[in-house]
Amino acid sequence: MRILKEEILIFIIYAIVFLYAILVQFTSLPLPLTTFAVPVALTLFAIFILHMLNILFRGVSKS
């Protein structure tokens, strides 16, 4: 299973959005875009899972 260099940036963006959603959900900080953070993070989580499955199957098919 090989991760491409372009995918590293995508994973960093996923991590930032997930951390922001966790901050919004579990703290009382007055953060902007609080109404959108959790739904966007859940949507990105679904995309992240599909992306990881794609990488997994891409690695399996080349073996």
Secondary structure, DSSP 4 states (H G I P E B T S, - for coil): ----HHHHHHHHHHHHHHHHHHHHHH-----TTHHHHHHHHHHHHHHHHHHHHHHHHHHHHH-
